[in-house]
């Protein structure tokens, strides 16, 4: 990684005229060159506002955001080095994939063979002449990545790049993100998928109510805020399982279709006795340990449920 950070956010404040509260309340963080940096938080926490400032689409009320040493509020030449993949497609759906990319390539002065190369690389060559309105969600997301990569940027900002995609399509994008990093690119990744962030990111920041609530490597945050658990998967009996909370206050209960998962802290005293008590409320199917997760960190530092 280069010595100077690719992104520097300093004392960043954003107040919207119509809002009674600040959207961003003095953010401070940096993103290293060649790093995949995760930006996580509940809806309304300030993620989109931060991304709009990063992309130069919104000006901060106070503070600054610099990408590759340039202030995003005042340097149009920054767009030669920055690529953005928004959650919303913003594609021309009546035009073909090829026509979409040719149009944006003309704005950047990018040669047409670059367009054809990207369509081939992302498996869109056969559909290149079809209207984008006929594309699946995964195809549109890949086309957005092609559009962001047309001018070979050094920094990529990606907002929910795999939201709503099936595992196969999401896997294609995950491999692309890892390939970007191998090329020395810097990726700023906003996502609600905690497993995705854990697998891909070098560091993650949790934003909550316009402030950074925690920032570090995923492994460090999981040790600090997470907790290994024992998970008991069971088929509930005729009396249900809600009474377990009254008997074992530390138990967390979740449903997956007609099955119930009861989680207990691994370091809980009398763990064996607690599991025996759980057996009274249904048929136990599996018992296994589970390491701390970023989902636990999310809930601890933001006080919010996962979306």
Secondary structure, 3 states (H helix, E strand, C coil): CCCCCCEEEEEEEECCCCCCCCCEEEEEEEECCCCEEEEECCCCCCHHHHHHHHCCCCCCCEEEEEECCEECCCCHHHHHCEEEECCCCCCCCCCEHHHHHHHHHHHHCCCHHHHHHHHHHCCCCCCCCCEHHHCCHHHHHHHHHHHHHCCCCCEEEEECCCCCCCHHHHHHHHHHHHHHHHCCCEEEEECCCHHHHHHHCCEEEEEECCEEEEEECHHHHHHHHCCCEEEEEEEECCCCCCCHHHHCCCCEEEEECCEEEEEEECCCCCHHHHHHHHHHHEEEEEEEEECCCHHHHHHHHHCCCCC
